[in-house]
Structures are given as C-alpha cells and as structure tokens.
Amino acid sequence: MKLYDSRRAPNPRRVRWFMAEKGIDDIEIVDVDIFGGQHRTPEYLAKVGLPNVPALEMDNGQTITESVAICRFLESRYPQPNLFGEDACEAAVIEMWSRRAEMMVATPLMMLVRHTHPALAAIETQVPEIAAGNRTIAERGLKMLDRRLAESEFIACERVTMADILAATGLDFARMARFRPDPELANVKRWLDGMMARPAAKAGT
C-alpha cells in the first residue's frame, strides 16, 4: 500500500496520527507537494480522481481519498488498538462524536486557517467573513466539547478514538491562525494537553 501524504495539510495528519496510535509502519509514504501543485497533475488525478490528500493506494490498485475512510480501511486491516468501536453501540457513539468533532470543531478551524494565513493565499481565495464565521462555529463547538469532557476522559469514551484524533489535529492546525481555546474551558485544556503529549501526536507532525 502507498499513502499519498502532505506534511503541510491537516487531513493527512489525521491518518499519520491514526497510524502511529496503531503502530502501522509498513505502508509506503509518498510526499505530495501541494504548494507546487503536484496534487493537480494529470498523473496524480488519473490515480486519485480528485486533487485531494491524503489518498491511499490499496494492494488491489484501487485508490481511496477522505481521511476517515482511509482510517476505517486501516482499522479493518490493523484492528488493534480499536479506534472506531468494539461493538455496534460503541461504534455508533464514536461515530456520533467523530461527526461532531469534525463538523463543529475541526472543519471550522481548518476554514479559519485557510482564510487567514498569508501562505495559504497562494491556493485559496481568502474571505475574511468566512474566517470570522467559522471561528464562531468552532468556539461554540469547543464549549460543547468542554461539557462532554467534564464527564469523560476522552471525547467518545474512556479511551482515545477517532473522535479525539479529529478534534486534536484540528485544534493543533489552528495554531497557524493563532487560535487557542478559551482558557476557561478547563476540560478541553486538560484533554488537549494529554492528547498533544501522546507519542502519536509527535509522529503525526
């Protein structure tokens, strides 16, 4: 298998973090220069279909994109430690919190960075109103996570899951926009400090 990766983008980092949590080290990593436009070349598009990273080329030659889809496939191949749910009920709870973490925190923070960071003006038509609106969404989402983390060590259950990886990578990426969670969100701070202290956090950079 080959993972088409980019160290500068947040979505590939989700997959690298996921792989590090599982100790997956037998997949070839191919770096894609998105600032150089490598993800838009005819060769890349012929293989992947869209100018997206990450992309996983599987053993059968098929290539899939979307970070969570890639992680789900890898979970089927490398089932331990479990990050998507050990039974139907737990899988549903993790899916619920993963969706919330992505839609209410990670994606708005990524949009904030894309529409404010000077270096990204080369690949994004930046709109200040989009940045401001997504900041508000993320701040609201973090309040929701803080309430959840008051009753649970991690976001979805009492161990690290995909939900935690989604939220943590989004928050760490948002440092590029000088975004920090409100210090009054003590539960978010406790959780984020713990996530960033994990060895997989360093492997994902």
Secondary structure, DSSP 8 states (H G I E B T S, - for coil): -EEEE-TT-HHHHHHHHHHHHHT---SEEEE--TTTTGGGSHHHHHHHSSS-S-EEE-TTS-EEE-HHHHHHHHHHHS--S-SS-SSHHHHHHHHHHHHHHIIIIIHHHHHHHHTT-GGGGGTS---HHHHHHHHHHHHHHHHHHHHHHTT-SSSSSSS--HHHHHHHHHHHHGGGGT----TT-HHHHHHHHHHHTSHHHHHT-
